[in-house]
Amino acid sequence: MAPTTTAQNDSFPEKFQLPAPDGKDGAISPPEYSGVDTSGVDPKKVLLKMDLHLIPMLALLYLLSFLDRGNIGNARIEGLVESLNMTGPQYNWCLTVFFFTYCLFEVPSNLLLKRLRPSIWLPSIMVAWGTVMTLMGVVQDFEGLLISRLFLGITEAGLYPGVAYYITMWYCRTEAQFRQAMFFSAASVAGAFSGLLAFGIAKMDGVGGYEGWRWIFILEGILTVVVAVMAFFTIYDFPETAKFLTEPERAWVVHRLRYQGSKDSGQMVAESEHFKW
């Protein structure tokens, strides 16, 4: 009878210890960081640095996204429907068509995110939807507003799924849920003050010959573009290139992400980074 064998951790040198379930990781050194000593890395400190450098900006992007997609309701209160001679069903169509293109372009956007880098793609789509939002302030009829909402859906489609994917590039699956919740909470913040902001902007009624509802679109769109330009310099791509982390910290983050699926199996198996249908 052939002798039975059991999986051993002999293939795991001591400096290749897997992250412990309680988060107190040992010294780790993946092959590409073979000369890096990570024994002095403080996991809690590294996670805090990542939270402070990543989550606030992502939450701000989503706040502006939610603000821009929902301000059409505030514009209606300020006379949008009457100014464009729209009927109730036409207004409802303008609300609905946003989600047609939004759903259609979510997956293609995420594929481009990986190819073009987060620091390029996320701010770029933000500039695009900020521009569309600004131009919504100069539409003259139902057809113009309808087309604008279609393009707004296209340009905003990549943000939420893109950020959800982006977070998994930095955090293990047991940590990502909390960061997703922090990011998503920006939607509640947007709903809390969007009406008050629109009320203040609507006081510009008549300035430059534009009605107050037009200024809601124009100013909130310009704000989005300004923040998007800032995002080009404040969004980090991947842990491997993060300048706010030291080299040992980058090695620690990369290793724990690559081998996070090895905790339960006890085998040093790296996760594939290649996408396949």
Accessible surface in RSA format (square Angstrom, percent):
REM  Atomic radii and reference values for relative SASA: ProtOr
REM  Chains: A
REM  Algorithm: Lee & Richards
REM  Probe-radius: 1.40
REM  Slices: 20
REM RES _ NUM      All-atoms   Total-Side   Main-Chain    Non-polar    All polar
REM                ABS   REL    ABS   REL    ABS   REL    ABS   REL    ABS   REL
RES MET A   1   232.05 120.2 146.74  97.1  85.31 203.1 120.32 102.3 111.73 148.0
RES ALA A   2    81.20  74.7  62.16  95.9  19.04  43.3  68.08  95.9  13.12  34.7
RES PRO A   3   119.33  87.0  97.93  89.3  21.40  77.8 107.85  89.0  11.48  71.4
RES THR A   4   129.66  92.2 100.20 101.6  29.46  70.2  76.58 102.9  53.08  80.2
RES THR A   5   125.45  89.2  94.73  96.0  30.72  73.2  67.00  90.0  58.45  88.4
RES THR A   6   100.68  71.6  81.81  82.9  18.87  45.0  76.91 103.3  23.77  35.9
RES ALA A   7    78.73  72.4  37.30  57.6  41.42  94.2  47.91  67.5  30.82  81.6
RES GLN A   8   102.57  57.4  89.96  65.7  12.61  30.0  29.91  63.7  72.66  55.1
RES ASN A   9    93.43  64.4  81.79  79.0  11.63  28.0  22.88  55.1  70.55  68.2
RES ASP A  10   130.45  91.4  98.01  97.5  32.45  76.7  42.37  99.7  88.09  87.8
RES SER A  11    82.81  70.0  53.25  71.1  29.56  68.1  57.55 122.6  25.26  35.4
RES PHE A  12    24.05  12.0  10.39   6.4  13.67  35.6  10.78   6.5  13.27  38.0
RES PRO A  13    69.33  50.5  57.23  52.2  12.10  44.0  68.69  56.7   0.64   4.0
RES GLU A  14   141.37  81.2 125.85  95.2  15.52  36.9  50.60  97.9  90.77  74.1
RES LYS A  15    99.63  48.6  96.72  59.3   2.92   6.9  64.90  58.4  34.73  37.0
RES PHE A  16    35.39  17.7  35.39  21.9   0.00   0.0  35.39  21.5   0.00   0.0
RES GLN A  17    72.63  40.6  67.79  49.5   4.84  11.5  28.19  60.0  44.44  33.7
RES LEU A  18    35.23  19.6  20.30  14.5  14.93  37.5  20.30  14.3  14.93  40.2
RES PRO A  19     4.90   3.6   2.03   1.9   2.87  10.4   2.03   1.7   2.87  17.9
RES ALA A  20    32.76  30.1  28.05  43.3   4.70  10.7  31.92  45.0   0.84   2.2
RES PRO A  21   129.84  94.6  97.22  88.6  32.62 118.6 100.17  82.7  29.67 184.4
RES ASP A  22   101.78  71.3  64.72  64.4  37.05  87.6  49.43 116.3  52.34  52.2
RES GLY A  23    30.76  37.9   0.00   N/A  30.76  37.9  28.21  77.4   2.54   5.7
RES LYS A  24   157.44  76.8 143.87  88.3  13.56  32.3  89.61  80.7  67.82  72.2
RES ASP A  25    24.17  16.9   1.08   1.1  23.09  54.6   0.41   1.0  23.76  23.7
RES GLY A  26    23.42  28.9   0.00   N/A  23.42  28.9  18.56  50.9   4.86  10.9
RES ALA A  27    29.45  27.1  23.93  36.9   5.52  12.6  23.93  33.7   5.52  14.6
RES ILE A  28     1.17   0.7   0.00   0.0   1.17   2.8   0.17   0.1   1.00   2.7
RES SER A  29     2.64   2.2   2.62   3.5   0.02   0.0   2.62   5.6   0.02   0.0
RES PRO A  30     0.24   0.2   0.24   0.2   0.00   0.0   0.24   0.2   0.00   0.0
RES PRO A  31    87.93  64.1  71.57  65.2  16.36  59.5  76.46  63.1  11.48  71.3
RES GLU A  32    90.48  51.9  52.05  39.4  38.43  91.5  54.95 106.3  35.54  29.0
RES TYR A  33    27.98  13.1  25.43  14.5   2.55   6.6  19.30  14.5   8.68  10.7
RES SER A  34    69.82  59.0  59.60  79.5  10.22  23.5  28.14  59.9  41.68  58.4
RES GLY A  35    80.13  98.8   0.00   N/A  80.13  98.8  41.49 113.9  38.64  86.5
RES VAL A  36    22.68  14.9  14.21  12.9   8.47  20.4  18.39  16.0   4.29  11.6
RES ASP A  37   103.14  72.2  83.82  83.4  19.32  45.7  43.01 101.2  60.13  60.0
RES THR A  38     3.60   2.6   0.00   0.0   3.60   8.6   0.11   0.1   3.49   5.3
RES SER A  39    73.58  62.2  43.66  58.3  29.92  68.9  28.78  61.3  44.80  62.8
RES GLY A  40    74.80  92.2   0.00   N/A  74.80  92.2  43.55 119.5  31.25  70.0
RES VAL A  41    21.71  14.3   3.68   3.3  18.02  43.4   8.18   7.1  13.53  36.7
RES ASP A  42    73.28  51.3  65.94  65.6   7.34  17.4  23.14  54.4  50.14  50.0
RES PRO A  43    25.40  18.5  25.40  23.2   0.00   0.0  25.40  21.0   0.00   0.0
RES LYS A  44   168.40  82.2 161.15  98.9   7.25  17.3 106.33  95.7  62.08  66.1
RES LYS A  45   120.81  58.9 115.48  70.9   5.33  12.7  62.74  56.5  58.07  61.9
RES VAL A  46     0.22   0.1   0.22   0.2   0.00   0.0   0.22   0.2   0.00   0.0
RES LEU A  47    31.17  17.4  31.17  22.3   0.00   0.0  31.17  21.9   0.00   0.0
RES LEU A  48   101.55  56.6  99.59  71.3   1.96   4.9 100.94  70.9   0.61   1.6
RES LYS A  49    44.53  21.7  44.09  27.1   0.44   1.0  31.16  28.0  13.37  14.2
RES MET A  50     0.00   0.0   0.00   0.0   0.00   0.0   0.00   0.0   0.00   0.0
RES ASP A  51    21.56  15.1  19.86  19.8   1.71   4.0   6.99  16.4  14.57  14.5
RES LEU A  52   116.33  64.8  99.44  71.1  16.89  42.5  99.55  69.9  16.78  45.2
RES HIS A  53    67.75  37.0  55.84  38.8  11.91  30.5  38.53  39.7  29.22  34.0
RES LEU A  54     5.79   3.2   3.42   2.4   2.37   6.0   5.28   3.7   0.52   1.4
RES ILE A  55     6.33   3.6   6.33   4.7   0.00   0.0   6.33   4.6   0.00   0.0
RES PRO A  56    76.03  55.4  62.60  57.1  13.43  48.8  70.55  58.2   5.48  34.1
RES MET A  57    23.43  12.1  19.89  13.2   3.55   8.4  10.96   9.3  12.47  16.5
RES LEU A  58     2.15   1.2   2.15   1.5   0.00   0.0   2.15   1.5   0.00   0.0
RES ALA A  59    21.23  19.5  20.73  32.0   0.51   1.2  21.17  29.8   0.07   0.2
RES LEU A  60    62.10  34.6  59.60  42.6   2.50   6.3  62.00  43.5   0.10   0.3
RES LEU A  61     0.00   0.0   0.00   0.0   0.00   0.0   0.00   0.0   0.00   0.0
RES TYR A  62     8.35   3.9   8.35   4.8   0.00   0.0   0.00   0.0   8.35  10.3
RES LEU A  63    25.16  14.0  25.16  18.0   0.00   0.0  25.16  17.7   0.00   0.0
RES LEU A  64     4.27   2.4   4.27   3.1   0.00   0.0   4.27   3.0   0.00   0.0
RES SER A  65     0.00   0.0   0.00   0.0   0.00   0.0   0.00   0.0   0.00   0.0
RES PHE A  66    72.84  36.4  69.81  43.2   3.03   7.9  69.81  42.3   3.03   8.7
RES LEU A  67     3.89   2.2   1.80   1.3   2.09   5.3   3.54   2.5   0.35   0.9
RES ASP A  68     0.08   0.1   0.08   0.1   0.00   0.0   0.00   0.0   0.08   0.1
RES ARG A  69    34.58  14.5  29.94  15.3   4.65  11.1  14.02  19.2  20.56  12.5
RES GLY A  70    43.08  53.1   0.00   N/A  43.08  53.1  30.09  82.6  13.00  29.1
RES ASN A  71     1.33   0.9   0.83   0.8   0.49   1.2   1.33   3.2   0.00   0.0
RES ILE A  72     3.72   2.1   3.72   2.8   0.00   0.0   3.72   2.7   0.00   0.0
RES GLY A  73    29.36  36.2   0.00   N/A  29.36  36.2  26.48  72.7   2.89   6.5
RES ASN A  74    26.93  18.6  25.06  24.2   1.87   4.5   2.80   6.7  24.13  23.3
RES ALA A  75     0.00   0.0   0.00   0.0   0.00   0.0   0.00   0.0   0.00   0.0
RES ARG A  76   106.80  44.8 100.67  51.3   6.12  14.6  20.02  27.4  86.78  52.6
RES ILE A  77   140.72  80.1 109.02  81.2  31.71  76.4 116.59  84.0  24.13  65.5
RES GLU A  78    66.64  38.3  44.59  33.7  22.05  52.5   5.87  11.3  60.77  49.6
RES GLY A  79    20.87  25.7   0.00   N/A  20.87  25.7  19.04  52.3   1.83   4.1
RES LEU A  80     0.00   0.0   0.00   0.0   0.00   0.0   0.00   0.0   0.00   0.0
RES VAL A  81    17.08  11.2  16.95  15.3   0.12   0.3  16.95  14.7   0.12   0.3
RES GLU A  82   125.37  72.0 107.86  81.6  17.51  41.7  72.83 140.9  52.54  42.9
RES SER A  83    41.67  35.2  10.51  14.0  31.16  71.8  18.31  39.0  23.36  32.7
RES LEU A  84     8.48   4.7   0.71   0.5   7.78  19.5   1.77   1.2   6.71  18.1
RES ASN A  85   133.06  91.8 104.31 100.8  28.75  69.2  34.42  82.8  98.64  95.3
RES MET A  86    14.05   7.3   0.00   0.0  14.05  33.5   0.29   0.2  13.76  18.2
RES THR A  87    75.87  54.0  69.65  70.6   6.22  14.8  71.59  96.2   4.28   6.5
RES GLY A  88    33.85  41.7   0.00   N/A  33.85  41.7  23.13  63.5  10.73  24.0
RES PRO A  89    92.50  67.4  89.65  81.7   2.85  10.4  92.23  76.1   0.27   1.7
RES GLN A  90    54.04  30.2  54.03  39.5   0.01   0.0  12.71  27.0  41.34  31.4
RES TYR A  91     9.72   4.5   9.72   5.5   0.00   0.0   3.68   2.8   6.04   7.4
RES ASN A  92    81.21  56.0  80.67  78.0   0.54   1.3  23.15  55.7  58.06  56.1
RES TRP A  93   136.70  54.9 135.28  65.5   1.41   3.3 107.46  57.3  29.23  47.4
RES CYS A  94     0.00   0.0   0.00   0.0   0.00   0.0   0.00   0.0   0.00   0.0
RES LEU A  95    58.47  32.6  57.56  41.2   0.91   2.3  57.74  40.5   0.73   2.0
RES THR A  96    60.05  42.7  56.92  57.7   3.12   7.4  36.37  48.8  23.68  35.8
RES VAL A  97     8.92   5.9   8.92   8.1   0.00   0.0   8.92   7.8   0.00   0.0
RES PHE A  98     0.49   0.2   0.49   0.3   0.00   0.0   0.49   0.3   0.00   0.0
RES PHE A  99   105.20  52.6 103.73  64.3   1.47   3.8 103.80  62.9   1.40   4.0
RES PHE A 100   108.31  54.2  95.96  59.4  12.34  32.1 101.81  61.7   6.50  18.6
RES THR A 101    17.04  12.1  16.84  17.1   0.20   0.5  17.04  22.9   0.00   0.0
RES TYR A 102    22.60  10.6  22.60  12.9   0.00   0.0  16.72  12.6   5.88   7.3
RES CYS A 103    83.62  63.3  68.91  76.9  14.72  34.6  27.22  69.0  56.40  60.8
RES LEU A 104   125.35  69.8 109.80  78.5  15.56  39.1 115.78  81.3   9.57  25.8
RES PHE A 105    71.46  35.7  71.23  44.1   0.23   0.6  71.23  43.2   0.23   0.6
RES GLU A 106    48.21  27.7  47.67  36.1   0.53   1.3   6.65  12.9  41.56  33.9
RES VAL A 107    89.01  58.6  87.23  79.0   1.79   4.3  88.85  77.2   0.17   0.5
RES PRO A 108    58.91  42.9  56.50  51.5   2.40   8.7  58.07  47.9   0.84   5.2
RES SER A 109     8.28   7.0   6.40   8.5   1.88   4.3   7.43  15.8   0.85   1.2
RES ASN A 110    36.25  25.0  33.68  32.5   2.57   6.2  11.73  28.2  24.52  23.7
RES LEU A 111    77.47  43.1  68.87  49.3   8.60  21.6  71.14  50.0   6.33  17.0
RES LEU A 112    70.65  39.3  70.65  50.5   0.00   0.0  70.65  49.6   0.00   0.0
RES LEU A 113     0.33   0.2   0.33   0.2   0.00   0.0   0.33   0.2   0.00   0.0
RES LYS A 114    95.07  46.4  82.72  50.8  12.34  29.4  57.02  51.3  38.05  40.5
RES ARG A 115   192.70  80.9 162.54  82.9  30.16  71.8  49.46  67.6 143.24  86.8
RES LEU A 116    72.26  40.2  65.73  47.0   6.53  16.4  68.85  48.4   3.41   9.2
RES ARG A 117   112.74  47.3 112.74  57.5   0.00   0.0  39.07  53.4  73.68  44.7
RES PRO A 118     0.00   0.0   0.00   0.0   0.00   0.0   0.00   0.0   0.00   0.0
RES SER A 119     9.51   8.0   9.31  12.4   0.20   0.5   6.84  14.6   2.67   3.7
RES ILE A 120    69.45  39.5  69.45  51.7   0.00   0.0  69.45  50.0   0.00   0.0
RES TRP A 121    40.90  16.4  40.90  19.8   0.00   0.0  40.65  21.7   0.25   0.4
RES LEU A 122     0.00   0.0   0.00   0.0   0.00   0.0   0.00   0.0   0.00   0.0
RES PRO A 123     0.00   0.0   0.00   0.0   0.00   0.0   0.00   0.0   0.00   0.0
RES SER A 124    40.39  34.1  32.28  43.1   8.11  18.7  24.03  51.2  16.36  22.9
RES ILE A 125    13.11   7.5  12.23   9.1   0.88   2.1  13.11   9.4   0.00   0.0
RES MET A 126     0.01   0.0   0.01   0.0   0.00   0.0   0.01   0.0   0.00   0.0
RES VAL A 127    45.27  29.8  45.27  41.0   0.00   0.0  45.27  39.3   0.00   0.0
RES ALA A 128    36.89  33.9  28.41  43.8   8.47  19.3  36.44  51.3   0.44   1.2
RES TRP A 129     0.00   0.0   0.00   0.0   0.00   0.0   0.00   0.0   0.00   0.0
RES GLY A 130     0.00   0.0   0.00   N/A   0.00   0.0   0.00   0.0   0.00   0.0
RES THR A 131    61.25  43.6  59.17  60.0   2.08   5.0  49.17  66.0  12.08  18.3
RES VAL A 132    22.23  14.6  21.43  19.4   0.80   1.9  22.14  19.2   0.09   0.2
RES MET A 133     0.00   0.0   0.00   0.0   0.00   0.0   0.00   0.0   0.00   0.0
RES THR A 134    31.64  22.5  31.08  31.5   0.55   1.3  29.70  39.9   1.94   2.9
RES LEU A 135   101.73  56.7 100.36  71.8   1.37   3.5 100.47  70.6   1.27   3.4
RES MET A 136     0.00   0.0   0.00   0.0   0.00   0.0   0.00   0.0   0.00   0.0
RES GLY A 137     0.00   0.0   0.00   N/A   0.00   0.0   0.00   0.0   0.00   0.0
RES VAL A 138    62.73  41.3  54.95  49.7   7.79  18.8  54.98  47.8   7.76  21.0
RES VAL A 139    15.63  10.3   8.95   8.1   6.68  16.1  15.63  13.6   0.00   0.0
RES GLN A 140   130.26  72.8 108.64  79.4  21.62  51.5  54.68 116.4  75.58  57.3
RES ASP A 141    65.56  45.9  65.50  65.2   0.06   0.1  21.71  51.1  43.85  43.7
RES PHE A 142    33.97  17.0  33.15  20.5   0.82   2.1  33.15  20.1   0.82   2.3
RES GLU A 143   100.47  57.7  99.98  75.6   0.49   1.2  54.25 104.9  46.22  37.7
RES GLY A 144    21.35  26.3   0.00   N/A  21.35  26.3  19.92  54.7   1.44   3.2
RES LEU A 145     0.00   0.0   0.00   0.0   0.00   0.0   0.00   0.0   0.00   0.0
RES LEU A 146    39.86  22.2  39.86  28.5   0.00   0.0  39.86  28.0   0.00   0.0
RES ILE A 147    91.52  52.1  91.52  68.2   0.00   0.0  91.52  65.9   0.00   0.0
RES SER A 148    15.27  12.9  11.71  15.6   3.57   8.2   4.01   8.5  11.26  15.8
RES ARG A 149     6.45   2.7   6.45   3.3   0.00   0.0   0.00   0.0   6.45   3.9
RES LEU A 150    53.52  29.8  53.52  38.3   0.00   0.0  53.52  37.6   0.00   0.0
RES PHE A 151   107.34  53.7 107.34  66.5   0.00   0.0 107.34  65.1   0.00   0.0
RES LEU A 152     0.00   0.0   0.00   0.0   0.00   0.0   0.00   0.0   0.00   0.0
RES GLY A 153     0.00   0.0   0.00   N/A   0.00   0.0   0.00   0.0   0.00   0.0
RES ILE A 154    58.04  33.0  49.77  37.1   8.27  19.9  49.77  35.8   8.27  22.4
RES THR A 155    18.78  13.4  15.61  15.8   3.18   7.6  18.57  24.9   0.21   0.3
RES GLU A 156     0.00   0.0   0.00   0.0   0.00   0.0   0.00   0.0   0.00   0.0
RES ALA A 157     0.12   0.1   0.12   0.2   0.00   0.0   0.12   0.2   0.00   0.0
RES GLY A 158     1.70   2.1   0.00   N/A   1.70   2.1   0.17   0.5   1.53   3.4
RES LEU A 159     0.66   0.4   0.66   0.5   0.00   0.0   0.66   0.5   0.00   0.0
RES TYR A 160    75.35  35.2  75.05  42.7   0.31   0.8  43.24  32.5  32.11  39.6
RES PRO A 161    24.96  18.2  19.97  18.2   5.00  18.2  23.71  19.6   1.25   7.8
RES GLY A 162     0.47   0.6   0.00   N/A   0.47   0.6   0.47   1.3   0.00   0.0
RES VAL A 163     0.00   0.0   0.00   0.0   0.00   0.0   0.00   0.0   0.00   0.0
RES ALA A 164    25.43  23.4  23.95  37.0   1.48   3.4  24.33  34.3   1.10   2.9
RES TYR A 165    74.95  35.0  69.90  39.8   5.05  13.1  56.44  42.4  18.51  22.8
RES TYR A 166     1.70   0.8   1.70   1.0   0.00   0.0   1.25   0.9   0.45   0.6
RES ILE A 167     1.94   1.1   1.03   0.8   0.91   2.2   1.94   1.4   0.00   0.0
RES THR A 168    66.94  47.6  55.85  56.6  11.09  26.4  49.76  66.8  17.18  26.0
RES MET A 169    22.56  11.7  11.59   7.7  10.97  26.1  19.83  16.9   2.73   3.6
RES TRP A 170     0.13   0.1   0.13   0.1   0.00   0.0   0.13   0.1   0.00   0.0
RES TYR A 171     2.06   1.0   0.49   0.3   1.57   4.1   0.49   0.4   1.57   1.9
RES CYS A 172     2.64   2.0   2.64   2.9   0.00   0.0   2.50   6.3   0.14   0.1
RES ARG A 173   131.63  55.3 124.21  63.3   7.42  17.7  70.90  96.9  60.73  36.8
RES THR A 174   105.34  74.9  77.96  79.0  27.39  65.3  70.27  94.4  35.07  53.0
RES GLU A 175    26.35  15.1  23.84  18.0   2.52   6.0  17.33  33.5   9.02   7.4
RES ALA A 176     8.93   8.2   8.93  13.8   0.00   0.0   8.93  12.6   0.00   0.0
RES GLN A 177   116.51  65.2 108.88  79.6   7.63  18.2  65.92 140.3  50.59  38.4
RES PHE A 178   127.25  63.7 120.67  74.7   6.58  17.1 125.68  76.2   1.57   4.5
RES ARG A 179    25.29  10.6  25.29  12.9   0.00   0.0   0.00   0.0  25.29  15.3
RES GLN A 180    40.77  22.8  39.72  29.0   1.05   2.5  27.94  59.5  12.82   9.7
RES ALA A 181    59.28  54.5  46.59  71.9  12.69  28.9  54.40  76.6   4.88  12.9
RES MET A 182    65.78  34.1  56.46  37.4   9.32  22.2  61.50  52.3   4.28   5.7
RES PHE A 183     0.11   0.1   0.11   0.1   0.00   0.0   0.11   0.1   0.00   0.0
RES PHE A 184   101.73  50.9 101.46  62.8   0.27   0.7 101.46  61.5   0.27   0.8
RES SER A 185    56.86  48.0  51.16  68.3   5.70  13.1  39.88  84.9  16.98  23.8
RES ALA A 186     4.82   4.4   2.18   3.4   2.63   6.0   4.80   6.8   0.02   0.0
RES ALA A 187     9.85   9.1   7.03  10.8   2.82   6.4   7.28  10.3   2.57   6.8
RES SER A 188    84.17  71.1  67.78  90.5  16.39  37.8  42.67  90.9  41.50  58.1
RES VAL A 189    75.03  49.4  71.40  64.6   3.63   8.7  75.03  65.2   0.00   0.0
RES ALA A 190     1.11   1.0   1.11   1.7   0.00   0.0   1.11   1.6   0.00   0.0
RES GLY A 191    52.86  65.2   0.00   N/A  52.86  65.2  30.01  82.4  22.85  51.2
RES ALA A 192    85.93  79.0  44.12  68.1  41.81  95.1  55.45  78.1  30.48  80.7
RES PHE A 193    71.16  35.6  70.73  43.8   0.43   1.1  71.07  43.1   0.09   0.2
RES SER A 194    21.77  18.4  21.73  29.0   0.04   0.1   6.46  13.8  15.31  21.5
RES GLY A 195    36.21  44.7   0.00   N/A  36.21  44.7  28.03  76.9   8.18  18.3
RES LEU A 196   135.34  75.4 123.67  88.5  11.67  29.3 127.23  89.4   8.11  21.8
RES LEU A 197    58.40  32.5  52.07  37.2   6.34  15.9  57.89  40.7   0.51   1.4
RES ALA A 198     3.15   2.9   3.08   4.8   0.07   0.2   3.15   4.4   0.00   0.0
RES PHE A 199   115.85  58.0 113.52  70.3   2.34   6.1 115.05  69.8   0.80   2.3
RES GLY A 200    39.91  49.2   0.00   N/A  39.91  49.2  30.52  83.7   9.39  21.0
RES ILE A 201    18.31  10.4  14.80  11.0   3.50   8.4  17.75  12.8   0.55   1.5
RES ALA A 202    10.28   9.4   4.42   6.8   5.86  13.3   4.65   6.6   5.63  14.9
RES LYS A 203   146.32  71.4 116.60  71.5  29.73  70.8  74.51  67.1  71.81  76.5
RES MET A 204    56.11  29.1  54.53  36.1   1.58   3.8  45.32  38.5  10.80  14.3
RES ASP A 205    95.98  67.2  73.45  73.1  22.53  53.3  19.36  45.6  76.62  76.4
RES GLY A 206    50.83  62.7   0.00   N/A  50.83  62.7  32.49  89.2  18.34  41.1
RES VAL A 207    76.95  50.6  70.21  63.6   6.74  16.2  76.56  66.5   0.39   1.1
RES GLY A 208    67.69  83.5   0.00   N/A  67.69  83.5  37.74 103.6  29.95  67.1
RES GLY A 209    69.84  86.1   0.00   N/A  69.84  86.1  36.71 100.7  33.12  74.2
RES TYR A 210    79.31  37.0  78.46  44.6   0.84   2.2  43.62  32.8  35.69  44.0
RES GLU A 211    64.13  36.8  62.77  47.5   1.36   3.2  36.75  71.1  27.38  22.4
RES GLY A 212     3.48   4.3   0.00   N/A   3.48   4.3   1.99   5.5   1.49   3.3
RES TRP A 213     1.05   0.4   1.05   0.5   0.00   0.0   1.05   0.6   0.00   0.0
RES ARG A 214    13.25   5.6  13.25   6.8   0.00   0.0   0.44   0.6  12.81   7.8
RES TRP A 215    37.13  14.9  37.13  18.0   0.00   0.0  37.13  19.8   0.00   0.0
RES ILE A 216     0.00   0.0   0.00   0.0   0.00   0.0   0.00   0.0   0.00   0.0
RES PHE A 217     0.00   0.0   0.00   0.0   0.00   0.0   0.00   0.0   0.00   0.0
RES ILE A 218    16.14   9.2  16.14  12.0   0.00   0.0  16.14  11.6   0.00   0.0
RES LEU A 219    59.25  33.0  54.06  38.7   5.19  13.1  54.10  38.0   5.15  13.9
RES GLU A 220     3.18   1.8   1.80   1.4   1.38   3.3   2.29   4.4   0.89   0.7
RES GLY A 221     0.00   0.0   0.00   N/A   0.00   0.0   0.00   0.0   0.00   0.0
RES ILE A 222    82.29  46.8  81.51  60.7   0.78   1.9  82.29  59.3   0.00   0.0
RES LEU A 223    78.50  43.7  75.23  53.8   3.26   8.2  78.20  54.9   0.30   0.8
RES THR A 224     0.00   0.0   0.00   0.0   0.00   0.0   0.00   0.0   0.00   0.0
RES VAL A 225    40.50  26.7  40.50  36.7   0.00   0.0  40.50  35.2   0.00   0.0
RES VAL A 226    79.57  52.4  76.66  69.4   2.91   7.0  79.10  68.7   0.47   1.3
RES VAL A 227    11.53   7.6  11.53  10.4   0.00   0.0  11.53  10.0   0.00   0.0
RES ALA A 228     0.00   0.0   0.00   0.0   0.00   0.0   0.00   0.0   0.00   0.0
RES VAL A 229    75.37  49.6  75.37  68.2   0.00   0.0  75.37  65.5   0.00   0.0
RES MET A 230    97.88  50.7  93.21  61.7   4.67  11.1  79.69  67.8  18.19  24.1
RES ALA A 231     0.00   0.0   0.00   0.0   0.00   0.0   0.00   0.0   0.00   0.0
RES PHE A 232    70.10  35.1  53.30  33.0  16.80  43.7  53.30  32.3  16.80  48.1
RES PHE A 233   168.62  84.4 135.08  83.7  33.54  87.3 141.26  85.6  27.36  78.3
RES THR A 234    54.45  38.7  49.03  49.7   5.42  12.9  51.95  69.8   2.51   3.8
RES ILE A 235    13.12   7.5   2.07   1.5  11.05  26.6   4.38   3.2   8.74  23.7
RES TYR A 236    60.90  28.4  57.62  32.8   3.28   8.5  31.54  23.7  29.36  36.2
RES ASP A 237    22.41  15.7  18.68  18.6   3.73   8.8   1.84   4.3  20.57  20.5
RES PHE A 238    42.62  21.3  42.60  26.4   0.03   0.1  42.60  25.8   0.03   0.1
RES PRO A 239     4.27   3.1   4.27   3.9   0.00   0.0   4.27   3.5   0.00   0.0
RES GLU A 240    74.72  42.9  60.49  45.8  14.23  33.9  34.08  65.9  40.64  33.2
RES THR A 241    89.88  63.9  69.42  70.4  20.46  48.8  73.82  99.1  16.06  24.3
RES ALA A 242     0.41   0.4   0.00   0.0   0.41   0.9   0.41   0.6   0.00   0.0
RES LYS A 243   190.20  92.8 162.35  99.6  27.84  66.3 107.78  97.0  82.41  87.8
RES PHE A 244    28.14  14.1   8.66   5.4  19.49  50.7  20.36  12.3   7.78  22.3
RES LEU A 245     4.15   2.3   0.00   0.0   4.15  10.4   1.01   0.7   3.14   8.4
RES THR A 246    72.58  51.6  65.13  66.0   7.45  17.8  69.12  92.8   3.46   5.2
RES GLU A 247    90.65  52.0  86.17  65.2   4.48  10.7  16.23  31.4  74.42  60.8
RES PRO A 248    44.34  32.3  44.34  40.4   0.00   0.0  44.34  36.6   0.00   0.0
RES GLU A 249    15.53   8.9  15.53  11.8   0.00   0.0   2.98   5.8  12.55  10.2
RES ARG A 250    52.06  21.9  52.06  26.5   0.00   0.0   2.11   2.9  49.95  30.3
RES ALA A 251     0.00   0.0   0.00   0.0   0.00   0.0   0.00   0.0   0.00   0.0
RES TRP A 252     2.81   1.1   2.81   1.4   0.00   0.0   1.61   0.9   1.21   2.0
RES VAL A 253     0.00   0.0   0.00   0.0   0.00   0.0   0.00   0.0   0.00   0.0
RES VAL A 254     5.94   3.9   3.82   3.5   2.12   5.1   5.10   4.4   0.84   2.3
RES HIS A 255     0.00   0.0   0.00   0.0   0.00   0.0   0.00   0.0   0.00   0.0
RES ARG A 256     9.13   3.8   9.13   4.7   0.00   0.0   0.00   0.0   9.13   5.5
RES LEU A 257    23.97  13.4  20.82  14.9   3.15   7.9  21.22  14.9   2.75   7.4
RES ARG A 258    57.84  24.3  51.15  26.1   6.69  15.9  19.41  26.5  38.43  23.3
RES TYR A 259    21.05   9.8  21.05  12.0   0.00   0.0   1.52   1.1  19.53  24.1
RES GLN A 260    22.81  12.8  16.51  12.1   6.30  15.0   2.00   4.3  20.82  15.8
RES GLY A 261    40.50  49.9   0.00   N/A  40.50  49.9  21.26  58.3  19.24  43.1
RES SER A 262     0.62   0.5   0.07   0.1   0.55   1.3   0.55   1.2   0.07   0.1
RES LYS A 263    65.88  32.1  39.61  24.3  26.27  62.5  24.77  22.3  41.11  43.8
RES ASP A 264   146.27 102.5 111.29 110.8  34.98  82.7  37.05  87.2 109.22 108.9
RES SER A 265    66.69  56.4  36.99  49.4  29.70  68.4  46.84  99.8  19.84  27.8
RES GLY A 266    23.32  28.8   0.00   N/A  23.32  28.8  22.84  62.7   0.48   1.1
RES GLN A 267    60.91  34.1  60.91  44.5   0.00   0.0  29.17  62.1  31.75  24.1
RES MET A 268    50.26  26.0  24.79  16.4  25.46  60.6  24.79  21.1  25.46  33.7
RES VAL A 269    93.79  61.7  88.36  80.0   5.44  13.1  91.26  79.3   2.53   6.9
RES ALA A 270    50.04  46.0  28.77  44.4  21.27  48.4  28.81  40.6  21.23  56.2
RES GLU A 271    65.97  37.9  53.51  40.5  12.46  29.7  34.94  67.6  31.03  25.3
RES SER A 272    94.01  79.4  54.26  72.4  39.74  91.6  53.81 114.6  40.20  56.3
RES GLU A 273   112.23  64.4  84.97  64.3  27.26  64.9  45.24  87.5  66.99  54.7
RES HIS A 274   150.84  82.4 130.42  90.6  20.43  52.3  82.43  85.0  68.41  79.6
RES PHE A 275   127.68  63.9  97.04  60.1  30.64  79.7 102.36  62.1  25.32  72.5
RES LYS A 276   176.21  86.0 148.35  91.0  27.86  66.3  95.88  86.3  80.33  85.6
RES TRP A 277   235.25  94.4 168.33  81.5  66.92 157.1 172.50  92.0  62.75 101.8
END  Absolute sums over single chains surface
CHAIN  1 A    14246.3      11535.0       2711.3       9553.4       4692.9
END  Absolute sums over all chains
TOTAL         14246.3      11535.0       2711.3       9553.4       4692.9
